[in-house]
Amino acid sequence: MRKLVIEVKQNEGAMRDLNPHVPWTAEEIGEDAAACRAAGASLVHFHPRHADGAPDTSAGGTAAALRAIRERSDVLTLPAAANAHGAPPAARIANVTQIAGDGATRADFLGVEMGGANLDMWDPRERRLLSEGRAFANDNAAIRELLDAAREHGFAPYLVAFNVSWMRAIEVALDAGWAGEPAVVGVILGGERFVAAHPATLRGLDALVDFLPAGRRVEWIACAHGANALAIAAAAIARGGHVGIGLGDHPYPELGRPTNAELVARVADMARAMGREVAAPDEARELLGAVA
Protein backbone atom coordinates (compact mmCIF):
# COMPACT_ATOMS: atom_id res chain seq x y z
CA MET A 1 0.00 0.00 0.00
CA ARG A 2 1.03 3.60 -0.56
CA LYS A 3 2.66 5.32 2.36
CA LEU A 4 0.58 7.53 4.64
CA VAL A 5 1.09 11.27 4.93
CA ILE A 6 0.38 12.57 8.43
CA GLU A 7 -0.38 16.28 8.59
CA VAL A 8 -0.29 18.14 11.90
CA LYS A 9 -2.78 20.91 12.62
CA GLN A 10 -0.41 22.49 15.11
CA ASN A 11 -2.37 25.33 16.66
CA GLU A 12 -5.06 27.09 14.56
CA GLY A 13 -6.60 29.62 17.00
CA ALA A 14 -6.55 27.28 20.00
CA MET A 15 -5.79 28.67 23.45
CA ARG A 16 -4.20 26.71 26.30
CA ASP A 17 -7.06 26.46 28.77
CA LEU A 18 -7.97 22.97 27.53
CA ASN A 19 -4.48 21.79 26.58
CA PRO A 20 -1.25 23.52 27.69
CA HIS A 21 0.80 22.03 24.84
CA VAL A 22 -0.54 24.23 22.01
CA PRO A 23 2.51 25.90 20.36
CA TRP A 24 2.27 29.65 19.85
CA THR A 25 5.63 31.33 19.30
CA ALA A 26 7.89 30.66 16.33
CA GLU A 27 10.30 28.72 18.53
CA GLU A 28 7.51 26.61 19.99
CA ILE A 29 6.13 25.92 16.52
CA GLY A 30 9.59 24.87 15.32
CA GLU A 31 10.21 22.59 18.28
CA ASP A 32 6.75 21.07 18.01
CA ALA A 33 7.24 20.44 14.27
CA ALA A 34 10.53 18.64 14.93
CA ALA A 35 8.94 16.43 17.58
CA CYS A 36 6.07 15.63 15.22
CA ARG A 37 8.53 14.81 12.43
CA ALA A 38 10.29 12.35 14.75
CA ALA A 39 6.92 10.75 15.54
CA GLY A 40 6.03 10.26 11.86
CA ALA A 41 4.58 13.52 10.52
CA SER A 42 5.64 14.86 7.13
CA LEU A 43 3.52 18.05 6.86
CA VAL A 44 2.66 20.76 9.37
CA HIS A 45 -0.04 23.42 9.18
CA PHE A 46 0.43 26.33 11.55
CA HIS A 47 -0.96 29.76 12.37
CA PRO A 48 1.71 32.27 13.44
CA ARG A 49 0.90 33.50 16.95
CA HIS A 50 2.26 36.03 19.42
CA ALA A 51 3.60 35.02 22.84
CA ASP A 52 0.17 35.67 24.39
CA GLY A 53 -1.58 33.50 21.80
CA ALA A 54 -2.94 36.38 19.71
CA PRO A 55 -2.81 35.88 15.92
CA ASP A 56 0.22 37.21 14.06
CA THR A 57 -0.81 37.69 10.42
CA SER A 58 2.36 39.51 9.39
CA ALA A 59 4.88 38.29 6.85
CA GLY A 60 7.54 38.60 9.55
CA GLY A 61 5.67 36.33 11.93
CA THR A 62 5.16 33.73 9.22
CA ALA A 63 8.82 33.93 8.19
CA ALA A 64 10.00 33.49 11.77
CA ALA A 65 7.93 30.33 12.20
CA LEU A 66 9.11 28.90 8.86
CA ARG A 67 12.75 29.53 9.77
CA ALA A 68 12.26 27.92 13.18
CA ILE A 69 10.76 24.84 11.53
CA ARG A 70 13.47 24.55 8.88
CA GLU A 71 16.28 24.94 11.42
CA ARG A 72 15.03 21.84 13.18
CA SER A 73 13.55 19.47 10.58
CA ASP A 74 12.75 18.78 6.94
CA VAL A 75 8.98 18.60 7.47
CA LEU A 76 6.80 20.15 4.72
CA THR A 77 5.00 23.39 5.54
CA LEU A 78 1.50 24.80 5.06
CA PRO A 79 1.29 28.15 6.87
CA ALA A 80 -2.06 29.82 7.35
CA ALA A 81 -2.82 32.80 5.16
CA ALA A 82 -3.69 36.08 6.85
CA ASN A 83 -7.25 35.87 5.41
CA ALA A 84 -8.18 39.35 6.65
CA HIS A 85 -11.96 39.71 6.60
CA GLY A 86 -13.14 41.39 3.41
CA ALA A 87 -9.63 41.76 1.98
CA PRO A 88 -8.89 40.98 -1.69
CA PRO A 89 -7.11 37.68 -2.42
CA ALA A 90 -3.66 39.23 -2.83
CA ALA A 91 -3.89 40.84 0.61
CA ARG A 92 -5.18 37.64 2.19
CA ILE A 93 -2.04 35.75 1.23
CA ALA A 94 0.49 38.59 1.44
CA ASN A 95 2.05 37.08 4.57
CA VAL A 96 3.24 34.09 2.52
CA THR A 97 3.82 35.63 -0.92
CA GLN A 98 6.00 38.48 0.41
CA ILE A 99 8.52 35.98 1.78
CA ALA A 100 8.36 33.41 -1.03
CA GLY A 101 11.47 34.75 -2.78
CA ASP A 102 13.72 33.39 -0.02
CA GLY A 103 14.11 29.61 -0.05
CA ALA A 104 14.36 29.62 3.74
CA THR A 105 10.92 31.16 4.11
CA ARG A 106 9.02 29.91 1.05
CA ALA A 107 6.18 27.64 2.10
CA ASP A 108 5.64 24.31 0.37
CA PHE A 109 1.83 24.62 0.15
CA LEU A 110 -0.75 27.37 -0.14
CA GLY A 111 -4.17 26.60 1.29
CA VAL A 112 -7.05 27.56 -1.00
CA GLU A 113 -10.61 27.31 0.32
CA MET A 114 -12.72 26.17 -2.63
CA GLY A 115 -15.91 27.96 -1.64
CA GLY A 116 -17.58 30.25 0.86
CA ALA A 117 -19.16 29.39 4.21
CA ASN A 118 -20.87 30.67 7.34
CA LEU A 119 -18.24 30.13 10.04
CA ASP A 120 -20.33 30.93 13.11
CA MET A 121 -19.95 28.29 15.81
CA TRP A 122 -22.99 26.48 17.23
CA ASP A 123 -23.46 25.72 20.91
CA PRO A 124 -25.51 22.48 20.89
CA ARG A 125 -26.13 22.58 24.64
CA GLU A 126 -27.53 26.09 24.78
CA ARG A 127 -28.93 25.72 21.26
CA ARG A 128 -27.62 29.03 20.02
CA LEU A 129 -25.05 30.43 17.63
CA LEU A 130 -22.05 32.04 19.30
CA SER A 131 -22.05 34.71 16.58
CA GLU A 132 -24.15 35.49 13.51
CA GLY A 133 -21.88 37.38 11.13
CA ARG A 134 -18.79 35.29 10.42
CA ALA A 135 -19.28 34.71 6.71
CA PHE A 136 -16.28 33.71 4.59
CA ALA A 137 -16.72 34.89 1.00
CA ASN A 138 -14.69 33.22 -1.73
CA ASP A 139 -16.04 33.53 -5.26
CA ASN A 140 -14.63 31.81 -8.33
CA ALA A 141 -12.62 34.87 -9.35
CA ALA A 142 -10.87 34.81 -5.97
CA ILE A 143 -10.25 31.06 -6.18
CA ARG A 144 -8.68 31.43 -9.61
CA GLU A 145 -6.51 34.34 -8.41
CA LEU A 146 -5.30 32.31 -5.45
CA LEU A 147 -4.45 29.32 -7.63
CA ASP A 148 -2.63 31.59 -10.08
CA ALA A 149 -0.64 33.02 -7.15
CA ALA A 150 0.30 29.53 -6.02
CA ARG A 151 1.70 28.79 -9.46
CA GLU A 152 3.53 32.13 -9.63
CA HIS A 153 5.24 31.71 -6.27
CA GLY A 154 6.00 27.99 -6.48
CA PHE A 155 3.50 26.73 -3.91
CA ALA A 156 1.65 23.46 -4.32
CA PRO A 157 -2.09 24.18 -3.90
CA TYR A 158 -3.76 22.56 -0.91
CA LEU A 159 -7.41 22.54 -1.95
CA VAL A 160 -9.76 22.76 1.01
CA ALA A 161 -13.24 21.17 0.91
CA PHE A 162 -15.85 21.55 3.66
CA ASN A 163 -18.73 20.04 1.72
CA VAL A 164 -19.78 18.53 -1.60
CA SER A 165 -20.22 21.87 -3.36
CA TRP A 166 -16.57 22.70 -2.60
CA MET A 167 -15.55 19.28 -3.87
CA ARG A 168 -17.39 19.97 -7.13
CA ALA A 169 -15.54 23.29 -7.34
CA ILE A 170 -12.29 21.33 -7.16
CA GLU A 171 -13.41 19.28 -10.15
CA VAL A 172 -14.17 22.51 -12.02
CA ALA A 173 -10.72 23.90 -11.18
CA LEU A 174 -9.04 20.76 -12.49
CA ASP A 175 -11.16 20.64 -15.66
CA ALA A 176 -10.54 24.34 -16.33
CA GLY A 177 -6.80 23.94 -15.84
CA TRP A 178 -6.62 26.28 -12.85
CA ALA A 179 -4.94 23.53 -10.81
CA GLY A 180 -2.87 20.55 -11.83
CA GLU A 181 -2.28 17.03 -10.60
CA PRO A 182 -1.70 15.50 -8.20
CA ALA A 183 -4.44 17.52 -6.55
CA VAL A 184 -3.98 17.69 -2.79
CA VAL A 185 -7.40 17.94 -1.13
CA GLY A 186 -7.96 18.71 2.52
CA VAL A 187 -11.18 16.89 3.44
CA ILE A 188 -12.26 19.02 6.39
CA LEU A 189 -14.92 17.54 8.65
CA GLY A 190 -16.50 19.37 11.58
CA GLY A 191 -17.40 18.58 15.16
CA GLU A 192 -20.75 19.48 16.68
CA ARG A 193 -19.83 23.17 16.97
CA PHE A 194 -18.33 23.57 13.49
CA VAL A 195 -21.41 23.12 11.36
CA ALA A 196 -19.94 24.66 8.18
CA ALA A 197 -18.36 21.32 7.31
CA HIS A 198 -19.65 17.79 6.89
CA PRO A 199 -19.94 16.01 10.26
CA ALA A 200 -16.81 14.36 11.62
CA THR A 201 -18.31 10.89 11.29
CA LEU A 202 -17.85 7.99 8.91
CA ARG A 203 -20.99 9.08 7.04
CA GLY A 204 -19.64 12.61 6.76
CA LEU A 205 -16.29 11.34 5.50
CA ASP A 206 -17.84 9.00 2.95
CA ALA A 207 -20.16 11.71 1.65
CA LEU A 208 -17.20 13.93 0.79
CA VAL A 209 -14.85 11.21 -0.44
CA ASP A 210 -17.56 9.87 -2.75
CA PHE A 211 -17.37 13.18 -4.64
CA LEU A 212 -13.61 13.32 -5.12
CA PRO A 213 -12.99 14.12 -8.81
CA ALA A 214 -13.18 10.82 -10.73
CA GLY A 215 -10.38 9.82 -13.04
CA ARG A 216 -7.96 12.31 -11.50
CA ARG A 217 -4.86 11.82 -9.42
CA VAL A 218 -6.01 13.07 -6.04
CA GLU A 219 -4.29 12.75 -2.67
CA TRP A 220 -6.74 13.56 0.12
CA ILE A 221 -6.11 14.29 3.77
CA ALA A 222 -8.97 13.79 6.24
CA CYS A 223 -9.14 16.20 9.19
CA ALA A 224 -11.69 16.83 11.94
CA HIS A 225 -12.00 20.41 13.19
CA GLY A 226 -13.60 20.45 16.61
CA ALA A 227 -13.62 16.67 16.99
CA ASN A 228 -11.40 13.69 17.72
CA ALA A 229 -9.80 12.81 14.38
CA LEU A 230 -8.95 9.30 15.56
CA ALA A 231 -12.63 8.47 15.08
CA ILE A 232 -12.25 8.74 11.30
CA ALA A 233 -8.51 8.08 10.94
CA ALA A 234 -8.77 4.31 10.44
CA ALA A 235 -11.41 4.78 7.73
CA ALA A 236 -9.23 7.32 5.92
CA ILE A 237 -6.23 5.01 6.11
CA ALA A 238 -8.25 2.04 4.85
CA ARG A 239 -9.70 4.07 1.95
CA GLY A 240 -6.26 5.15 0.73
CA GLY A 241 -6.39 8.68 2.09
CA HIS A 242 -4.12 10.48 4.52
CA VAL A 243 -4.72 11.88 8.01
CA GLY A 244 -4.54 15.33 9.58
CA ILE A 245 -4.60 15.64 13.36
CA GLY A 246 -3.53 18.16 15.96
CA LEU A 247 -4.27 20.41 18.90
CA GLY A 248 -5.36 23.19 16.59
CA ASP A 249 -8.44 21.14 15.77
CA HIS A 250 -9.19 19.53 19.15
CA PRO A 251 -7.54 19.59 22.63
CA TYR A 252 -8.02 15.84 23.25
CA PRO A 253 -8.85 15.98 26.99
CA GLU A 254 -10.24 12.47 26.60
CA LEU A 255 -6.66 11.31 25.94
CA GLY A 256 -5.13 13.18 28.87
CA ARG A 257 -4.19 16.37 26.97
CA PRO A 258 -1.42 14.93 24.76
CA THR A 259 1.16 16.79 22.70
CA ASN A 260 0.91 17.01 18.92
CA ALA A 261 3.75 14.50 18.64
CA GLU A 262 1.88 12.01 20.81
CA LEU A 263 -1.16 12.32 18.54
CA VAL A 264 1.03 11.73 15.48
CA ALA A 265 2.51 8.63 17.11
CA ARG A 266 -1.00 7.23 17.64
CA VAL A 267 -1.86 7.69 13.96
CA ALA A 268 1.48 6.22 12.87
CA ASP A 269 0.95 3.16 15.06
CA MET A 270 -2.58 2.75 13.69
CA ALA A 271 -1.34 2.95 10.11
CA ARG A 272 1.42 0.40 10.62
CA ALA A 273 -1.04 -1.97 12.28
CA MET A 274 -3.18 -1.64 9.15
CA GLY A 275 -0.28 -2.34 6.80
CA ARG A 276 0.63 1.24 5.76
CA GLU A 277 4.00 2.74 6.57
CA VAL A 278 4.21 6.48 7.13
CA ALA A 279 5.82 8.78 4.55
CA ALA A 280 8.94 10.75 5.32
CA PRO A 281 8.91 14.37 4.12
CA ASP A 282 10.85 13.63 0.92
CA GLU A 283 8.41 10.83 0.10
CA ALA A 284 5.44 13.06 0.91
CA ARG A 285 6.88 15.81 -1.28
CA GLU A 286 6.91 13.48 -4.27
CA LEU A 287 3.51 11.97 -3.49
CA LEU A 288 1.84 15.37 -3.04
CA GLY A 289 3.59 17.11 -5.92
CA ALA A 290 5.32 19.79 -3.86
CA VAL A 291 8.16 21.65 -5.60
CA ALA A 292 11.56 21.04 -3.99
N, C-alpha and C positions, 0 to 999 in steps of 0.2 A: 504493500500500500504506500501511497505518497506520504511524505513526511508532513507532520502537523506544524503549522505556524501558530505560536501562542503570542497574542498581542496583550499588552498590559495597559489598562486604563488607569494610569497612575494616580490622578488626583481630581480631574474635572473641577468642580466648584466645592468639593467636600471639605467640611471643617473637621475638627479633631474631637468634638464632643462624643462621638460614637466610636471612633477608632483613632488612637493617638499616633498611628503610624503613617498617616497621610503625608506625603512629601510636599513641601511648599517651595522652599528656596531652590535656587539653581543647584547648589551643592547637594541638597537633599534629593533632588530629582536625579542628579547624576549618580549618587551612591545607590539609590533605590534601583535605577536602571541596571547598574552593574550586578547587584544582587539578583535581580530578576533574570538577567542574562545567564548567570551561573546556575540558576534553577531550571532553565530551559526556554526562556522567552527569546524571541528574535525581533520583536517590534514593540516600541513603546509609544503611547499617545499621552501627551502631557499638556497641561495648561500652565503657563508661567504664572507664578504667584509671588507676592511680597512676603516678607517675614511674618506678617500678621495674618496671612492667608488671603488677603485681598487680591483680586485679579491684577496681573501686570500684562497689559495688552501691547506694550511697546516692543519695537524691534530689538532694543537693547536687552530687555528681559528674556525674549525668546532666544537671542544669540547666546546669552550667558548660560541658559539651560542646555542648549545644544552643545556648547563647548564642554560643559561639565559632564555631559553624557559621553562625548567622544574621547575625553581624557581618560575615561575609565573602562569603556567597552566598545565593541563593534556593533552593538544593537542598532537596528534600523529605527528611524525616527518619523513620527507624525505629530508635529506640534499643532496645537489649536490655533486657528485663525482668530484675529481680534473680534471679527463679527459684530462691530459696533452697530447698534440698533438704527436702522434706517440709512446706513451708509451705503454708497455704491460699492460694487464688487471689488474694485481696485483698492479702496480704503479698507475693506474688510480683511484683506489678506496682506496688507502692507507690512505687517510685522514679520512675515516670512519672505516676501519678495524682496524687501529692502536689504536683506542679508544673504540672498541667494548667490551673490557673486563670489563669496568666499567659501571655498570648499569645506572649511571648518564649521561653517554655520548654515550651510545649505541643507534643508530638510530633504529626506528621501521621498516623502509623500505629502500631498496636499489634499486635505479632506474637502469634498464637495457634496453638500446636501442636495439631493436630486428632487427637491420639491419644497413646498412651504408647509407650515404646521402651526397650530395653536399649542404653545408650550406651557400653558398654565397647569400647575400641579393640582391634583385632586386629593382631597382628604376623605378617604372612604369611611372613616369612623364618624366624622362630623357631617359628612355628606355635603361638602361645600368645596368650591374652588378656592385655592389660596391666593389667586389673582385672576383678573379677567381681561388683561390686555397684552399678554406676552405672545404676540403673533410674529412668526418668522416668515418673512416674504422672500421668495426666491423664484422669480419667473424664468422662463426659458432663455431669455436674453442674458440674464445674470449667470445661469448655469453654463451657457456657451462661453461667456467671457472668462469664467473661472477655469474652465477646461483649457481654453486657449492660453491662459496665464500659466497653467501647469506645464504645458508643452514648452512655452517660451523660457521658463526658468529651470527646466529639467527635473520637475517633480513628477513622480508617478501619481496619477489620480487615485484617490481612495473614495469610491462612490458610495455615499451613505443612503440607505433605504430604511425608512420607518414603516412603510406600508406598501401595498401592491401598486398603488398609483406611482410611487417613486420608483418601484422596480420596473414598471413599464416605461418610465422616463429614461431609465438606464438603457433599455432596449432601443429607444429612439436615438439616444446619444451614440450608441454603437452603430446603428444603421446609417445615421447621418454623417458618420466619420468624425464626430466631435471628440470621441475617445477611442483608444485602440485596445488591443488585446495583448496579454491577459488583462481582463477587467477585474480589478480588486473591488469587491463589494462588501461594505460593512452592513451586515444584517442586524439592525438595531431593534431589539425587543424591549418592552417596557414593563416595569412592575406596576403595582396597583395604583401608584400615584402618577406615573408617567403615562398618561392615556393617549399621547400623540402617536405612540408606536403600537405595533401588534403586541398582544400580551406575551409575557415571558414564560410561555408554556410550550409544550410539544406541538399543540395545535397552532399556536401563533407562529412557531418556527416553520412548520410544514407549509402554512399558508403563504409565507413569503418565499421560501425556497422553491415551492412549486412554480413560482413565476420568475425564476431566474431566466435570463435570455437563453432560449434554446439554440443549440448549434453553435454556441460561442464558447471561447475559452474563458471561463469565469472562476476565480478563486474567491470564495466567500468566507467571511469571518463572523461568527455568531456572537453577539454580545447581549447583555441584559442590564439595561439602565434602571436602577431602583429595585433590583431583584438579585437573588443568588444565581449566578450564571452556571453553577455546577448542576443545576436542575436540567439544563438543556445541553450541557457540554458533551455528554456521552452520545446524544442523538446527533449533534453536529459532527463529532468525530466519526461515527458510524456512517454518516451520509456523505463523507468525503470533504466536509468543510473544515474550517479552522475555528479557533476559540479565542475570544477576547474576555478578559477578566481583570478586575482590579478594584481598589478602594475608591476610585473615582465614581464607580457605578453603585457600589454597595459596601457598607462597613463590615459586614459579616460578623455581627455579634454572636450569631448562632454557632460560630466556629471559634469563639474565644478571642475575637479581634486580632486576626492574623496580620502579617505583613503582606505586601504585594508578592514578595518572593515565595512566601509560604503558599499563597494561592496558586502561583505558577507551578510550584512543585506538585500540588495536588492534581492539576490538569495533566502535567507531564506523566505522572504515575498512572493516571487513568488511561491516557493514550497508549502507553507501553503495554498495559494490561490488555488493551484491545487490539494490539498488533501494529500500532503506528508509532514510529520513532518521531521525536521532535526535531524540527529543522533548526540548524544553526543559522545565524544571520546571513552568511554568504549563500546558503542554500535557499533561504527565504527570499533573498534579493532576486535570485534567478527565477524562482517559482512565481513571484509576484510582479516581475517585470520592472523592478526598480533600477534606475540608472546608477552605475557605480561612480 
